[in-house]
């Protein structure tokens, strides 16, 4: 003889309608949780988009500052070398010019 554990079934088996109603409640809760997670994910994406936009603005500003600094550095080097063309139209003798400098990669 096999003993079957029938504990918890004192009131009988739930009907098909009761089981379906219980499943509906469970699915509604899962749906609400998924919707809340979706809302949070959307908010997180919005924050990331804003952070990305701010970082891109900073990158553009830094690139502009770098171009400006490079231009100033080139002008200073040309002034120190004396290789620029004077404003009155004269030319600098080619014998006085030093070897060209090689810019380091950035």
C-alpha positions in Angstrom: 0.0 0.0 0.0 1.4 3.4 -1.0 0.7 6.4 1.2 0.0 9.6 -0.7 0.5 12.9 1.0 -2.8 14.7 0.8 -1.9 17.5 3.2 -3.3 20.8 2.0 -6.2 19.3 0.1 -8.5 19.2 3.1 -10.9 21.5 1.3 -10.7 19.6 -1.9 -9.1 20.3 -5.3 -9.5 23.8 -6.7 -11.9 24.0 -9.6 -10.7 24.9 -13.1 -12.1 28.4 -12.7 -10.3 28.9 -9.4 -7.0 27.8 -10.9 -7.6 30.1 -14.0 -8.4 33.0 -11.7 -5.2 32.4 -9.7 -3.2 32.3 -12.9 -4.7 35.5 -14.0 -3.7 37.2 -10.7 -0.1 35.8 -11.1 0.1 37.1 -14.7 -1.2 40.5 -13.7 1.5 40.8 -11.0 4.2 39.7 -13.5 2.9 42.2 -16.0 3.0 45.0 -13.4 6.6 44.1 -12.5 7.6 44.0 -16.1 6.0 47.4 -16.7 7.8 48.9 -13.7 11.1 47.5 -14.9 10.4 48.9 -18.4 9.7 52.4 -16.9 13.0 52.2 -14.9 14.9 51.1 -17.9 13.5 54.0 -20.0 14.5 56.5 -17.2 18.0 55.0 -17.1 18.3 55.3 -20.9 17.3 58.9 -20.7 19.9 59.6 -18.1 22.6 57.8 -20.2 21.6 59.9 -23.3 22.0 63.1 -21.3 25.3 62.0 -19.9 26.5 61.1 -23.4 25.4 64.4 -24.8 27.3 66.3 -22.0 30.4 64.2 -22.6 30.2 64.9 -26.4 29.9 68.6 -25.7 33.0 68.4 -23.5 34.9 66.5 -26.1 34.0 69.1 -28.8 35.2 71.9 -26.5 38.5 70.1 -25.7 39.1 69.4 -29.4 38.6 73.1 -30.2 41.0 74.1 -27.4 43.5 71.6 -28.7 43.3 73.0 -32.3 43.7 76.5 -30.9 46.7 75.4 -28.7 48.3 73.7 -31.7 47.9 76.8 -33.8 49.4 79.0 -31.1 52.3 76.5 -30.7 53.0 76.5 -34.5 53.0 80.3 -34.5 55.4 80.4 -31.6 57.7 77.9 -33.2 57.7 79.8 -36.4 58.4 83.0 -34.6 61.3 81.4 -32.7 62.7 79.9 -35.8 62.4 83.1 -37.8 60.9 81.2 -40.7 57.8 83.3 -41.1 57.4 85.8 -44.0 57.6 89.3 -42.6 54.7 91.5 -43.2 56.7 93.9 -45.4 57.1 91.2 -48.0 60.8 90.2 -47.5 62.0 86.6 -47.5 64.1 84.9 -44.9 67.3 83.4 -46.3 67.0 79.7 -46.6 70.6 79.2 -45.2 69.4 80.5 -41.8 66.5 78.1 -41.4 67.0 75.2 -39.0 65.8 71.6 -39.7 62.0 71.3 -39.5 60.7 70.0 -36.1 58.7 66.8 -36.0 55.5 67.1 -34.0 55.0 64.3 -31.5 51.8 62.2 -32.1 49.0 63.1 -29.7 
